[in-house]
Amino acid sequence: MLLLRSLLFNTTFYANMILWLIMLLPTFLLPRRVFMRCAKLWALSSLWLLRVIAGTKVEIRGREKIPAGGLLVAAKHQSLWETFALLPLFDDPTFILKRELMWIPFFGWYARKADCVPVNRKAGSQALVRMMARAHEEAREGRQIVIFPEGTRRPPGAAPAYKYGVVHLYQNLESPCLPIALNSGLYWPRRRFIRRPGTIRVEILDPIPPGLPRDAFFRQLQEAIESSTERLVAEGRRDLGLDPGGRPATNLSNA
């Protein structure tokens, strides 16, 4: 049953994405905010499909902690899930993403329409300067700059691998930083076909005010995200009946 539901969801999810990519074409002629509202509807439709077909619900904790206006959002990255599921949480979000993603047909076009901030990882310090200038411009317009500080998806329980780019953004934007913890990788594992039923938990943590020394900020951000993520992953594993290694806990009693 799990395989069948996963197959049905994955097929429907990508078919729905293609449909929205086509339906959104007229929004190129409309203001960006109209496009962003439509993009949020696509995200909500995907979450609805995930709940109805795969049986995977979402619990958001701490919505009231989201400040108004320009903001740096630093989220844990375990899955493809958060690349769309975080959209409806914010008024006018934009993402820091790899420059190569901007070259993908349709996706790259829409990323440009959303004024996402590309970064060329091979260009060194010049890429960082350009990224910070673009991010600062978007934040001045009151947008929420979303970054995954580890730069790539990390499976639940993996050792953290935070990059220093988030520190440069924090210092340059002079805005609060909102840490986000989650356990999506348990239910939508990276590079896997399976979509597990249950509840993905997202925890919005206390904003970190601007002005902290860079090392103090970097340490506080990692400690906040990792401690909360560890707790959420433990909750998810208990719900799924998994041991700390991700195996069914019943295997231990039978060993």
Protein Blocks (a to p, Z undefined) as FASTA:
>chain_A
ZZmmmmmmmmmmmmmmmmmmmmmmmmmmpcfklmmmmmmmmmmmmmmmmmmmnopacdde
hklmpcghjdddddddfbfklmmmmmmmpmbdcddddfklmmpghjlmmmmmnopacddf
knommlmmmmmmmmmmmmmnopacdddfkopacdehiacdddfklmmmmmmnopacdddd
dfklmmmcghiabdcedjddddddddddehiafklmmmmmmmmmmmmmmmmmmmmmmmno
pafkopafklmmmZZ
